[in-house]
Amino acid sequence: MNADAIQRFFVTLRDANPQPASELEYSSVFELLAAVLLSAQATDVSVNKATRRLFPIANTPARIVALGVEGVEAHIRTIGLFRNKAKNLVATARILLEQHGGQVPRSREALEALPGVGRKTANVVLNVAWGEPTCAVDTHIFRVGNRTGLAPGRTPYEVEMKLLARIPAEFAKDAHHWLILHGRYVCQARKPRCQACAVADCCDFQPKTTAS
């Protein structure tokens, strides 16, 4: 995908969705952090179902610590890896209280030091909460980056670095959302919906799929 195609690709996605947003439900930075932490290897739909039970009971670091691991487990057991996620969420909440005054830190280093928070989660929080031009490479973005030729790479980090280098500055803040949504609903894993894709003419993928 050359520079002209990349420009047209993002203009088209922007025009179709000028103000993209995360599909995770949250009302504070801590709720966002908790939801993203819980979303590893789980769908946003399943996480939202769990946090609708959890957040009315405990939606601050202090309340999560008070609820404890078993209490958190009881509210999130419908999502995958819930035991380990509950342990990490409680440990993260405790560190926020002890080291950050109960606030979610704004530095990548501090975020990645939290239990259960890796580079992808830190990127989501930095981008969604504070508008930093990061790109969290999940399975959708990894697939779209490679399949379209936008940012081919063998690892999520390699794809991320290519995306940061190739995405024009005017699109950098919202590119993460556009790419996830495009991968989730159009450029799907088993069979991309090329026949319904508004950016098919920008994409290097061949042969294009047709309606069946």
Buried (B, 14 or more C-beta within 10 A) or exposed (E): BEEEBBBBBBBBBBEEBEEBEBBBBBEEBBBBBBBBBBBBEBEBEBBBBBBEEBBEBBBBBEBBBEBEBEBBBBBBEEBBBBEEBBBBBBBBBBBBBEEBEEEBBBEBEBBBBBBBBBBBBBBBBBBBBEEBBBBBBBEBBBBBBBBBBBBBBEEBEBBBBBBBEBBEEEBBBBBBBBBBBBBBEBBBEEEBEBEEBEBBEBBEBEEEBEEE
